[in-house]
Amino acid sequence: MIKRLGPYLLGFLFIPLFFTSCAISDIKAITKNIKQNSNIAKIDITINSKNKNNPNIIVFLTRKWADSYEIINYNIVKKNNKISFYVEPDSYRVFAFEDVNNDSKYTKGEYIASSESLYVLSRDEFNIELDLRPYKKTDDFDKDSFSLELDNSSAHLGDIVPLNSEIYSRKNSSKGFLKPFEFVKEVPYGIFLLKKYTPNKKPILFVHGISGSPEDFSYLINHIDDSKYQIFVAYYPSGMSADIISNHLANNLNQLYREFRFKKISIVAHSLGGIIARDMLNNLNENKIDIVDKFITMSAPFKGDMMAGLGVEHSPLVIPIWRDLDPSSNFLKNLFRTRLNKQTKAYLFFGIKGLLSSDGTVYISSQIEYKAQDEAVEVRGFNESHMSILKTKRVSDMLNRYLNE
């Protein structure tokens, strides 16, 4: 059921003005940039289900493109919860299904629902009720397209992409955060090499953070001995849910291991990349894949970020990764669900140059979460901000020291 309430003064528009590389957005800064007289419209959705087990329900917002609909946003809710999407004028349709087996994609037998086509004008408001039911052969949509997985076949594994490539442009990396579904369609992603693979070199994988790219590591990479080390870099849509990213990168890394047959690889990860990489290790451990010898994190928000939680609660536009950075998220609660392998040495770098006991972006208490400290063989603090920690000689020297041990 769709109820169109007509034009109104919405009063909310999410306009990120300052998303520097890997910055975890501050809800106060977002609020300052709300514009009232905008063209943004609102779609309110209520999901009804008769399933007593109350599984997660994945709700997709799709936009009409040619003769089909492309996914542009999603949310994960329980039945009877009301959610909202904020959109520009265009043609949309909303789909939902019960993810009974928690695999983030539609599986035969799971209940599903769809709205009618929504022709949205500026400052419209729609109120939609979706009743979940079995899929019907007469349904006019492709149920198999509803998936939150990143397609491994689309990843550019092992491609040589230097740090000065346009692929890593700020335009693309910002799109990976703000519009992750557009990113995966338009921008190559996966795990790249900077130079041709050489078997006698030790591989190192660098994992960037929010709205970032491998280019963020330029200083550190340029100060690593190229004759000894083979550099791999991860590039991914940082606005996507954390478990989707970590599962994808774990699969990518395993594929590269099978292709190149290196003995061990070290991982260097910054900010969000630190918790993504830690969950990658969970995935590898759970599949008994022991290929990581050193795990070095820098300014990683192991306990999440309070502002991300406020963003989920109050922002008119919610980026999926915010839900995982909320300190109360299930992702963070399960982040240390497996122990590191005995052969994996962890090193924890944190920054302190910022206001309110932070590095200017992440609180120190989140960077030095006790479980992360407990598994680290070394914990090092630096008088650096969230981004300058990637661009200083002392950090570079310490990184090389640990890589060479």
VEXDOVEX-994450 format. One record per residue: residue in three letters; y, x, z of N, C-alpha, C in turn. Coordinates in steps of 0.05 Angstrom, whole numbers, padded with zeros to 5 digits, always signed. Each point is the difference from the previous one (the first is absolute). Layout:
N
ALAYXZYXZYXZ
...
END
This chain:
405
MET-00024+00017+00000+00024-00017+00000+00025+00018+00000
ILE+00019-00006-00018+00024+00015-00002+00024-00019+00005
LYS+00017+00009+00017+00025-00016+00005+00023+00018-00007
ARG+00016-00009-00019+00024+00015-00008+00024-00011+00015
LEU+00012+00017+00016+00022-00009+00017+00027+00002-00013
GLY+00001+00014-00023+00025+00002-00014+00017+00024+00008
PRO+00022+00005-00014+00017+00023+00005+00011+00000+00029
TYR+00003+00023+00011+00012+00003+00026+00010+00028+00003
LEU+00016+00005+00020+00010+00027+00005-00021+00015+00016
LEU-00015+00017-00013-00022+00013+00014+00008+00018+00022
GLY+00020+00017-00005+00010+00017+00021-00016+00025+00005
PHE-00020+00006-00016-00016+00025+00005-00005+00014-00027
LEU+00004+00026+00000-00008+00016-00023-00005+00028+00010
PHE-00024+00010-00006-00008+00026+00009+00010+00020-00021
ILE+00019+00018+00008+00010+00020-00019-00002+00027+00014
PRO-00021+00016-00005-00002+00026+00012+00020+00020-00013
LEU+00019+00010+00015+00020+00018-00011-00007+00029+00004
PHE-00017+00006+00019-00001+00028+00009-00028+00011+00001
PHE-00019-00012-00015-00028+00009+00003-00002+00029-00011
THR+00006+00019+00017-00005+00028-00006-00030+00004+00001
SER-00010+00022-00011-00028+00005-00001-00012-00002+00028
CYS-00021-00016+00002-00016-00003+00024+00015-00013+00023
ALA+00024-00012-00004+00014-00013+00022-00013-00026+00007
ILE-00007-00004+00026-00010-00025+00009+00024-00018+00006
SER+00002-00022-00014+00025-00016-00001+00007-00011+00027
ASP+00025-00001+00006+00011-00010+00024+00010-00029-00005
ILE-00011-00019+00015+00007-00028-00004+00029-00005+00004
LYS+00014+00016+00016+00028-00004+00004+00015+00007-00026
ALA-00008+00021-00013+00013+00007-00025-00005-00021-00022
ILE-00024-00013+00001-00006-00021-00019+00019-00024+00005
THR+00003-00007+00025+00016-00023+00007+00029+00003-00009
LYS+00010+00025+00001+00028+00005-00008+00004-00006-00030
ASN-00022+00001-00015+00002-00003-00029-00009-00027-00010
ILE-00002-00019+00018-00006-00028-00009+00024-00012-00013
LYS-00004-00012-00023+00022-00014-00014-00007-00030-00001
GLN+00020-00016+00007-00005-00028+00002+00001-00014-00027
ASN+00019+00006-00017+00003-00015-00025-00016+00014-00022
SER-00026+00000+00003-00018+00014-00018-00015-00020-00018
ASN-00015+00010-00019-00017-00016-00017-00028-00003+00011
ILE-00005+00011+00023-00027+00001+00011-00009-00028+00009
ALA-00025-00007-00007-00012-00025+00008-00022+00005+00020
LYS-00009-00021+00013-00020+00002+00021-00024-00018-00005
ILE-00024+00011+00004-00024-00016-00003-00015+00001+00027
ASP-00001-00023+00014-00014-00003+00025-00028-00010-00006
ILE-00021+00011+00013-00027-00007-00006-00016-00005+00026
THR-00014-00021+00001-00019-00006+00022-00028-00002-00012
ILE-00019+00014+00013-00028+00000-00009-00017-00017+00018
ASN-00014-00019-00012-00019-00017+00015-00029+00008-00006
SER-00016+00002+00021-00028+00007-00004-00017-00014+00021
LYS-00025-00007-00008-00019-00013+00018-00020+00020+00011
ASN+00003+00026-00006-00018+00021+00009+00004+00005+00030
LYS-00020-00006+00017+00003+00003+00029+00001+00029+00008
ASN-00010+00018-00016+00000+00029+00007+00028+00013-00004
ASN+00018-00014-00013+00027+00009-00003+00002+00029-00011
PRO-00011+00005-00024+00002+00027-00011+00029+00005-00010
ASN+00005+00026-00008+00025+00006-00012+00003-00015-00026
ILE+00024-00008-00006+00007-00013-00026+00020+00018-00014
ILE-00007+00008-00024+00018+00016-00016+00016-00018-00019
VAL+00026+00002+00001+00018-00017-00016+00015+00017-00020
PHE-00004-00006-00025+00013+00016-00022+00024-00016-00011
LEU+00022+00014-00004+00022-00010-00015-00002+00012-00028
THR-00002-00016-00021-00002+00010-00027+00023-00010-00017
ARG+00007+00016-00020+00022-00007-00018-00011-00003-00028
LYS+00009-00019-00015-00010-00005-00027+00008+00023-00018
TRP-00020+00010-00015+00005+00021-00019-00017-00006-00025
ALA+00013-00006-00022-00013-00009-00024-00017-00025+00006
ASP-00026+00002-00004-00017-00023+00005-00016+00001+00026
SER+00008+00019+00017-00015+00003+00025+00020+00005+00023
TYR-00010+00004+00024+00016+00004+00023-00007+00028+00012
GLU+00021+00016+00007-00004+00026+00012+00007-00001+00029
ILE-00016+00014+00017+00005+00001+00029+00025+00017+00005
ILE+00019-00011+00016+00023+00015+00007+00004+00004+00030
ASN-00014-00016+00015+00001+00002+00030-00024-00014+00012
TYR-00004+00005+00025-00022-00014+00014+00005+00001+00030
ASN-00015-00017+00014+00001+00000+00029-00028-00007+00010
ILE-00006+00007+00025-00026-00006+00012+00005-00016+00025
VAL-00011-00024+00001+00006-00019+00022-00026-00013+00010
LYS+00003-00017+00020-00020-00018+00009+00007-00028-00008
LYS-00019-00019+00001+00006-00027-00008+00022-00012+00018
ASN+00014-00018-00012+00022-00015+00012+00025+00017+00007
ASN-00001+00026-00008+00024+00016+00003+00018-00004-00024
LYS+00026-00002+00006+00019-00003-00022+00011+00028-00007
ILE+00000+00006-00026+00012+00025-00010+00021-00006-00021
SER+00016+00020-00006+00021-00004-00020+00001+00024-00019
PHE+00007-00006-00025+00006+00020-00019+00029-00005-00010
TYR+00015+00022-00004+00027-00002-00010+00001+00011-00028
VAL+00010-00016-00019-00004+00007-00029+00026-00004-00015
GLU+00002+00013-00023+00022-00004-00019-00008-00023-00019
PRO+00018-00012-00014-00006-00021-00019-00021+00009-00020
ASP-00021-00015-00004-00021+00007-00019-00022-00021+00003
SER-00023+00004-00013-00022-00019+00002-00022+00013+00017
TYR-00010-00014+00021-00019+00012+00019-00023-00019+00005
ARG-00021+00011+00012-00022-00016+00009-00012+00014+00025
VAL-00009-00016+00019-00011+00011+00025-00030-00006+00001
PHE-00016+00021+00007-00029-00002+00002-00008+00009+00028
ALA-00022-00011+00011-00010+00009+00025-00031-00002+00001
PHE-00013+00017+00015-00028-00002+00004-00008+00011+00028
GLU-00022-00011+00011-00010+00009+00025-00017+00026-00004
ASP+00009+00021+00012-00014+00026-00003-00022+00002+00022
VAL-00021-00016-00004-00021-00002+00021-00013+00026+00006
ASN-00006+00016-00021-00014+00026+00004+00019+00024+00003
ASN+00026-00006+00002+00020+00021+00005-00001+00023-00020
ASP-00004-00006-00026+00000+00021-00020+00025+00001-00017
SER+00019-00016+00007+00027-00001-00013-00001-00009-00029
LYS-00021-00014-00008-00001-00011-00027-00017-00026+00001
TYR+00006-00017-00020-00014-00025-00001-00030+00005-00006
THR-00017-00013+00016-00029+00001-00003-00011-00028-00004
LYS-00020-00003-00017-00011-00026-00006-00007-00014+00026
GLY+00008-00026+00001-00006-00016+00024+00023-00002+00019
GLU+00020+00018-00001+00023-00001+00017+00018-00023-00010
TYR+00012-00014+00019+00018-00022-00007+00026+00011-00010
ILE+00011-00016-00019+00024+00009-00014+00019-00023-00005
ALA+00025+00006-00006+00020-00021-00005+00022+00011-00018
SER+00013-00018-00014+00022+00009-00017+00022-00021+00000
SER+00024+00009-00004+00022-00019-00003+00004-00008-00029
GLU+00017-00019-00005+00009-00005-00027+00019+00023-00008
SER+00008+00000-00025+00020+00020-00009+00027-00008+00013
LEU+00014+00021+00010+00026-00004+00013+00021+00011-00018
TYR+00018-00017-00009+00022+00009-00017+00024+00002+00018
VAL+00006+00025+00008+00019+00005+00022+00028+00005-00011
LEU+00019-00015+00010+00028+00005-00006+00014+00013+00024
SER+00024+00010-00004+00013+00014+00022+00004-00018+00024
ARG-00005+00011+00024+00005-00013+00026-00018-00025+00003
ASP-00021-00002-00015-00020-00022+00005-00015+00006+00025
GLU-00012-00021+00011-00020+00003+00021-00023-00018-00006
PHE-00025+00011+00001-00024-00015-00004-00016+00000+00026
ASN-00013-00023+00004-00018-00002+00023-00028-00008-00011
ILE-00020+00018+00003-00026-00003-00013-00022-00002+00022
GLU-00018-00019-00005-00024-00001+00017-00024+00006-00019
LEU-00017+00019+00008-00024+00006-00015-00025-00006+00016
ASP-00018-00016-00012-00025-00007+00013-00023+00016-00012
LEU-00011+00018+00016-00022+00017-00010-00025-00016-00005
ARG-00014+00006-00022-00023-00015-00009-00018+00018-00017
PRO-00024-00008-00007-00017+00016-00018+00013+00002-00028
TYR-00005+00023-00013+00010+00004-00027-00014-00019-00019
LYS+00015-00010-00020-00011-00019-00020+00001+00013-00027
LYS-00019-00006-00017-00001+00011-00027+00024-00009-00016
THR+00012-00022+00008+00023-00011-00015+00026+00013+00009
ASP+00000+00017+00020+00024+00012+00010+00012+00018-00023
ASP+00026-00001-00003+00013+00014-00022+00011+00027+00008
PHE-00015+00016+00014+00009+00026+00008-00024+00019+00002
ASP+00005+00026-00001-00021+00020+00001-00004+00008+00029
LYS-00020-00011+00013-00004+00006+00029-00007+00029+00005
ASP-00011+00014-00020-00009+00028+00003+00024+00019+00000
SER+00023-00010-00007+00024+00018+00000+00012+00002+00028
PHE-00010-00016+00019+00012+00001+00027-00013+00022+00017
SER+00013+00022+00001-00011+00023+00015+00023+00018+00009
LEU-00003+00011+00024+00019+00019+00010-00009+00029-00004
GLU-00022+00004-00013-00010+00027-00004+00017+00014-00022
LEU+00003+00027+00004+00011+00016-00021-00023+00008-00018
ASP+00003-00003-00026-00021+00005-00019-00004+00030-00004
ASN-00024+00010+00008-00005+00028-00003+00000+00009-00029
SER-00008-00018-00018-00001+00007-00028+00028+00004-00012
SER+00020-00011+00014+00028+00004-00009+00013+00025+00011
ALA-00012+00012+00019+00011+00024+00013-00003+00024-00019
HIS+00020+00017-00001+00000+00023-00017-00011+00024+00016
LEU-00026+00000+00005-00012+00021+00017-00001+00027-00014
GLY+00011+00020+00013-00002+00027-00010+00019+00006-00023
ASP+00018-00019-00008+00020+00006-00020+00019+00022+00010
ILE+00010+00016-00018+00019+00021+00008+00028-00012-00003
VAL+00014-00003+00022+00027-00011+00001+00017+00017+00017
PRO+00018+00017-00011+00017+00018+00016+00020-00015+00017
LEU+00011+00014+00020+00017-00013+00019+00026-00010-00012
ASN+00008+00011-00023+00025-00009-00013-00004-00022-00019
SER-00023-00013+00000-00006-00021-00019+00016-00025+00006
GLU+00008-00014-00021+00014-00026+00003-00017-00021+00014
ILE-00026+00004+00000-00018-00019+00014+00008-00002+00030
TYR+00009+00022+00011+00007+00000+00029+00029-00007+00005
SER+00014-00011-00019+00028-00007+00002+00005-00018+00024
ARG+00025+00001+00010+00007-00018+00022-00003-00029-00008
LYS+00006-00007-00025-00003-00027-00010-00029-00009+00003
ASN-00019+00017-00008-00028-00008+00002-00010-00001+00029
SER+00007+00021+00016-00010+00000+00027+00011-00023+00017
SER+00025-00008-00006+00012-00023+00013-00014-00026-00008
LYS-00008-00001-00026-00014-00023-00009-00027-00002+00013
GLY-00013+00023+00005-00026+00000+00014+00002-00012+00028
PHE+00024+00002+00012+00004-00012+00027+00009-00029-00002
LEU+00019-00006-00017+00012-00026+00000-00016-00020-00018
LYS-00012+00010-00021-00015-00017-00019-00026+00013-00008
PRO-00019+00002+00020-00024+00016-00005-00017-00011-00023
PHE+00000-00026-00005-00017-00011-00021+00012+00008-00028
GLU+00026+00002-00002+00012+00009-00024-00006+00030-00004
PHE+00001+00015+00022-00005+00029-00001-00028+00006-00012
VAL-00020-00014+00009-00027+00006-00009-00004-00007-00030
LYS+00016-00018-00010-00002-00007-00028+00016+00019-00018
GLU+00021+00012+00011+00019+00015-00017+00000+00030+00005
VAL-00010+00009+00023+00002+00028+00007-00027+00013+00005
PRO-00006+00023-00011-00026+00013+00006-00002+00007+00029
TYR-00023-00005+00012-00004+00006+00029-00028+00011+00004
GLY-00004+00011+00023-00026+00012+00005+00003+00027+00015
ILE-00018+00018-00005+00002+00027+00010+00002+00020-00023
PHE+00023+00014-00002+00006+00017-00022-00003+00030+00008
LEU-00002+00017-00020+00002+00029+00003+00027+00008-00011
LEU+00010+00022+00011+00025+00011-00010-00005+00020-00023
LYS-00024+00013+00001-00008+00019-00020-00030-00004-00005
LYS-00009+00012-00022-00029-00002-00007-00017+00010+00023
TYR-00022-00015+00004-00018+00007+00023-00014+00027-00004
THR+00001+00015+00022-00013+00027+00000-00020+00000+00023
PRO-00026+00003-00006-00021-00004+00020+00002+00019+00024
ASN+00011+00024-00003+00000+00019+00022+00024-00004+00019
LYS+00017-00020-00005+00022-00005+00018-00007-00022+00020
LYS+00011+00002+00024-00004-00020+00021+00018-00024-00004
PRO-00011-00025-00003+00017-00023-00005+00014-00010+00025
ILE+00025-00009-00004+00016-00014+00021+00011-00026-00012
LEU-00003-00021+00014+00010-00026-00008+00025-00008+00016
PHE+00022-00005-00014+00025-00009+00013+00003-00030-00003
VAL+00007-00014+00022+00002-00029+00000+00028-00008+00010
HIS+00015-00012-00017+00028-00007+00006+00002-00026+00017
GLY+00025-00007+00007+00004-00024+00016+00014-00022-00014
ILE+00013-00018+00015+00012-00024-00011+00022+00007-00020
SER-00001-00014-00023+00021+00003-00021+00002+00029-00009
GLY-00021+00016+00006+00000+00028-00007-00017+00007-00024
SER-00002+00026-00006-00016+00009-00022-00008+00029+00006
PRO-00019+00012-00016-00007+00028+00005+00024+00019-00001
GLU+00021-00008-00014+00024+00017-00003+00011+00007+00028
ASP-00004-00018+00020+00010+00005+00027-00010+00026+00011
PHE-00023+00009-00009-00013+00024+00011+00007+00025-00016
SER+00020-00001-00017+00006+00022-00018+00004+00026+00015
TYR+00016+00000+00021+00006+00024+00015-00026+00012+00011
LEU-00015-00016+00014-00025+00010+00012-00020+00010-00021
ILE-00003-00015-00022-00019+00008-00020+00009+00026-00014
ASN+00026+00002-00004+00011+00025-00013-00003+00024+00017
HIS-00005-00003+00026-00004+00022+00019-00029+00004+00008
ILE-00018-00011-00015-00029+00004+00004-00010+00018-00022
ASP-00018+00019+00007-00010+00020-00018-00016-00013-00022
ASP+00012-00001-00024-00013-00013-00023-00025+00014-00009
SER-00004+00025+00007-00024+00015-00008-00024-00008+00017
LYS+00005-00011+00023-00021-00007+00019-00007-00030+00001
TYR+00020-00017-00005-00003-00028+00005+00004-00017-00026
GLN-00017-00020-00002+00002-00020-00021+00013-00025+00012
ILE+00023-00008-00011+00015-00023+00011-00007-00026-00013
PHE-00009-00019+00016-00004-00028-00008+00023-00016+00013
VAL+00009-00021-00013+00021-00017+00012-00009-00029-00004
ALA+00003-00016+00021-00005-00029-00002+00026-00014-00008
TYR-00003-00021-00016+00023-00016-00007-00009-00029-00001
TYR+00013-00017+00016-00010-00027+00004+00023-00019+00006
PRO-00005-00026-00003+00021-00020+00006+00003-00004+00030
SER+00020+00012+00012+00002+00001+00029+00007-00026+00013
GLY+00007-00021-00015+00005-00026+00012-00026-00017+00003
MET-00022+00010-00011-00025-00015+00002-00011+00003+00028
SER-00019-00017+00007-00012+00001+00027-00014+00027+00004
ALA+00001+00010+00024-00010+00027+00006-00030+00003-00005
ASP-00016-00020+00008-00028+00003-00004-00008+00000-00029
ILE+00015-00014-00017-00005+00000-00029+00005+00028-00011
ILE+00023+00012+00008+00007+00026-00009-00021+00021+00009
SER-00007-00001+00026-00018+00020+00010-00028-00002-00012
ASN-00009-00024-00004-00026-00004-00013+00000+00011-00029
HIS+00022-00006-00013+00003+00010-00028+00000+00030-00001
LEU+00017+00013+00017+00002+00029-00001-00026+00013+00009
ALA-00014-00012+00019-00026+00011+00008-00020+00000-00023
ASN+00000-00022-00015-00017-00002-00024+00008+00021-00021
ASN+00026+00002-00004+00010+00020-00019-00008+00028+00008
LEU+00003+00007+00025-00006+00027+00010-00030+00005-00003
ASN-00017-00019+00006-00029+00003-00003-00007+00004-00030
GLN+00013-00014-00018-00005+00004-00028+00008+00028-00009
LEU+00022+00010+00009+00009+00027-00007-00019+00021+00011
TYR-00010-00005+00025-00020+00018+00012-00025+00001-00018
ARG-00009-00023-00009-00024+00000-00017+00005+00014-00027
GLU+00025-00002-00009+00006+00013-00026+00003+00030+00002
PHE+00016+00009+00020+00006+00028+00002-00019+00016+00019
ARG-00014-00014+00017-00020+00012+00018+00012+00023+00017
PHE+00025-00004+00010+00011+00019+00019-00015-00004+00027
LYS+00001+00021+00017-00015-00002+00025+00016-00016+00021
LYS+00025+00007+00004+00017-00014+00020+00028-00003-00012
ILE+00014-00019+00011+00028-00004-00008+00017-00004+00026
SER+00024+00010+00000+00019-00005+00022+00019-00022-00008
ILE+00010-00015+00020+00018-00022-00005+00026+00005+00015
VAL+00023-00002-00014+00026+00001+00012+00014-00026-00006
ALA+00008-00014+00022+00011-00028-00004+00025-00004+00016
HIS+00019-00013-00012+00026-00005+00013+00005-00030+00005
SER+00009-00006+00024+00009-00027+00008-00022-00020-00005
LEU+00005-00022-00015-00020-00020-00005-00025+00014-00012
GLY+00003+00020-00015-00023+00015-00012-00019+00010+00022
GLY+00011+00005+00024-00017+00010+00022-00020-00021+00009
ILE+00009-00025+00003-00018-00021+00009-00018-00009-00023
ILE+00010+00001-00025-00017-00006-00023-00022+00020-00001
ALA+00007+00026+00003-00021+00021-00002-00019-00001+00024
ARG+00009-00008+00023-00018-00003+00023-00020-00022-00005
ASP+00008-00021-00013-00019-00022-00006-00018+00008-00023
MET+00010+00017-00018-00017+00012-00021-00024+00014+00013
LEU+00007+00015+00021-00021+00015+00015-00020-00020+00013
ASN+00010-00022+00010-00019-00021+00010-00020-00008-00022
ASN+00011-00006-00024-00016-00009-00022-00021+00022-00008
LEU+00009+00024-00002-00018+00022-00007-00021+00004+00021
ASN+00008-00001+00026-00020+00003+00022-00020-00022-00001
GLU+00009-00025-00004-00018-00023+00000-00021+00002-00023
ASN+00008+00014-00021-00019+00004-00022-00013+00028+00000
LYS+00002+00013+00023-00012+00026+00004+00007+00021-00021
ILE+00026+00000-00007+00011+00019-00019+00017+00020+00015
ASP-00010+00024+00003+00013+00020+00017+00011+00022-00018
ILE+00025-00004-00009+00012+00019-00019+00028+00010+00009
VAL+00010-00009+00023+00027+00008+00010-00003+00020+00023
ASP+00012+00023-00004-00001+00020+00022+00025+00001+00017
LYS+00024-00006-00012+00025+00000+00015+00016-00025-00007
PHE+00011-00011+00021+00016-00025-00002+00026+00004+00014
ILE+00022+00003-00015+00026+00007+00011+00019-00023-00006
THR+00010-00012+00022+00019-00022-00003+00028+00008+00009
MET+00020-00012-00013+00028+00006+00006+00015-00027+00004
SER+00011-00003+00024+00017-00024+00006-00014-00026-00006
ALA-00026-00002+00006-00016-00024-00005+00004-00021+00021
PRO+00005-00025-00007+00004-00022+00019-00027-00011+00010
PHE-00014+00015+00016-00027-00008+00009+00001-00026+00017
LYS+00022-00005+00013+00002-00024+00016+00018-00021-00014
GLY+00005+00004-00026+00016-00019-00015+00029+00003+00005
ASP+00015-00021-00008+00029+00000+00003+00010-00028+00008
MET+00015-00001+00021+00009-00025+00010+00017-00016-00020
MET+00015+00015-00016+00017-00013-00020-00017-00014-00022
ALA-00023+00012-00006-00018-00013-00019-00009-00027+00011
GLY-00006-00001+00026-00008-00025+00012+00022-00020+00000
LEU+00025+00009+00004+00022-00019-00002+00004-00009-00028
GLY-00005+00017-00019+00002-00007-00028-00019-00022-00008
VAL-00025+00002+00010-00020-00021-00005+00009-00026+00012
GLU+00012+00001+00023+00007-00025+00014+00025-00013-00011
HIS+00020+00017-00008+00026-00012-00006+00009+00003-00029
SER-00010+00020-00015+00011+00004-00027-00009-00022-00019
PRO+00018-00008-00018-00007-00020-00020-00020+00011-00021
LEU-00002+00026-00003-00020+00012-00018-00016+00020+00016
VAL-00026-00004+00001-00018+00018+00015-00015+00018-00019
ILE+00003+00026+00003-00016+00019-00015-00028+00002+00014
PRO-00022-00003-00015-00026+00000+00013-00005+00023+00019
ILE+00009+00024-00006-00005+00023+00018+00013-00004+00027
TRP+00021-00016+00002+00013-00005+00026-00020-00011+00020
ARG-00018-00018-00010-00019-00013+00018-00018+00021+00013
ASP-00006+00021-00015-00018+00021+00011+00015+00019+00018
LEU+00027+00003-00004+00016+00017+00017+00010-00014+00025
ASP-00004-00026+00002+00005-00015+00024-00017+00012+00022
PRO+00011+00009+00023-00016+00012+00021-00024-00016+00010
SER+00000-00026-00004-00022-00017+00009-00020-00006-00023
SER+00002+00014-00023-00017-00007-00022-00029+00009+00004
ASN-00018-00014-00012-00028+00007+00002-00006+00027-00013
PHE+00016+00006-00021-00004+00026-00014+00004+00023+00020
LEU+00022-00001+00015+00005+00022+00019-00020+00000+00024
LYS-00008-00024+00008-00020-00002+00022-00026+00013-00008
ASN-00007+00000-00026-00025+00011-00010+00003+00027-00012
LEU+00023+00012+00002+00006+00025-00014-00018+00023+00009
PHE-00007+00001+00025-00017+00021+00011-00028-00010+00006
ARG-00010-00018-00017-00026-00012+00005-00023+00020-00003
THR+00004+00021-00016-00020+00021-00002+00011+00027+00010
ARG-00017+00016+00010+00009+00027+00008+00000+00018-00025
LEU+00018+00020+00001+00000+00019-00021-00027+00016+00001
ASN-00009+00009-00024-00023+00017+00000+00006+00026+00015
LYS-00021+00012+00011+00003+00025+00015+00013+00022-00017
GLN-00005-00001-00026+00010+00020-00018+00029-00005-00009
THR+00011-00023+00008+00028-00007-00008+00019+00007+00023
LYS+00018+00019-00005+00020+00007+00019+00026-00015-00006
ALA+00011-00013+00021+00025-00016-00004+00023+00015+00012
TYR+00023-00001-00014+00025+00012+00010+00022-00021-00002
LEU+00015-00002+00021+00021-00022+00001+00027+00013+00002
PHE+00017-00005-00020+00028+00008-00001+00018-00024+00006
PHE+00020+00003+00017+00019-00022+00004+00028+00010+00001
GLY+00019-00017-00007+00029+00007+00000+00014-00014+00023
ILE+00022+00013+00009+00015-00011+00023+00030-00003-00006
LYS+00009+00006-00024+00028+00001-00006+00009-00028-00009
GLY+00007-00016+00019+00009-00027-00006+00009-00015+00025
LEU+00011-00024-00003+00010-00015+00022-00023-00016+00014
LEU+00004-00007+00025-00018-00018+00014-00028+00010+00000
SER-00004+00026+00007-00027+00012+00002-00016-00004-00025
SER+00012+00007-00022-00014-00003-00026+00007+00024-00018
ASP-00011+00001-00024+00008+00020-00020+00020-00012-00019
GLY+00012-00022+00008+00019-00014-00017-00013-00024-00014
THR-00026-00001+00000-00015-00022-00012-00023-00009+00017
VAL-00017+00018+00009-00023-00007+00016+00003+00010+00029
TYR-00005-00018+00019+00002+00008+00028-00020+00023+00006
ILE+00008+00019+00017-00017+00022+00008-00026-00011+00013
SER+00003-00021+00016-00024-00011+00013-00021-00010-00020
SER+00009-00008-00024-00018-00009-00021-00013+00024-00014
GLN+00016+00021-00003-00010+00024-00014-00021+00015+00017
ILE+00003-00001+00026-00018+00015+00018-00018-00019+00016
GLU-00009-00021-00013-00019-00018+00012-00023+00015+00013
TYR-00009-00008+00023-00019+00017+00016-00026+00004-00015
LYS-00010-00020-00014-00025+00004-00014+00002+00021-00022
ALA+00024+00000-00013+00005+00020-00021+00002+00028+00013
GLN+00013+00002+00023+00001+00025+00014-00027+00010+00009
ASP-00016-00019+00010-00026+00008+00011-00019+00012-00021
GLU+00003-00009-00025-00018+00011-00020+00011+00024-00015
ALA+00025+00007+00007+00013+00023-00013-00006+00026+00014
VAL-00004+00021-00015-00004+00027+00013+00027+00013+00005
GLU+00021-00009-00014+00028+00009+00005+00019-00023-00004
VAL+00020-00001+00018+00022-00019-00002+00026+00015-00001
ARG+00016-00003-00020+00024+00016-00004+00025-00018-00004
GLY+00020+00004+00016+00025-00015-00003+00021+00017-00014
PHE+00017-00012-00016+00021+00013-00015+00026-00014+00003
ASN+00022+00015+00002+00027-00012+00002+00009-00008-00029
GLU-00015-00019-00011+00005-00009-00027+00000-00031-00001
SER+00013-00010-00021+00000-00029-00004-00025-00008-00016
HIS-00002-00026-00006-00024-00010-00012-00005+00013-00028
MET+00021+00006-00015-00003+00012-00026+00004+00030+00000
SER+00017+00010+00018+00004+00029-00001-00024+00016+00009
ILE-00019-00013+00014-00024+00013+00009-00016+00010-00025
LEU+00005-00011-00023-00014+00008-00024+00014+00023-00015
LYS+00024+00009+00010+00016+00018-00016+00010+00024+00016
THR-00015+00009+00020+00010+00022+00016-00021+00022+00001
LYS+00010+00025+00003-00018+00023+00000-00019+00000+00024
ARG+00009-00007+00023-00017+00001+00024-00024-00019-00004
VAL+00004-00024-00010-00022-00018-00005-00018+00011-00021
SER+00012+00011-00021-00016+00012-00022-00018+00023+00010
ASP+00012+00017+00017-00015+00023+00011-00023-00009+00017
MET+00005-00021+00016-00021-00010+00018-00022-00014-00016
LEU+00008-00014-00021-00020-00013-00017-00018+00021-00013
ASN+00012+00021-00011-00016+00021-00012-00018+00015+00020
ARG+00010+00003+00023-00016+00013+00021-00026-00016+00005
TYR+00003-00026+00003-00023-00017+00006-00019-00002-00024
LEU+00012-00002-00024-00017-00001-00024-00016+00026-00004
ASN+00011+00022+00008-00013+00026-00004-00020+00007+00022
GLU-00001-00015+00022-00018+00006+00022-00029-00004-00009
END
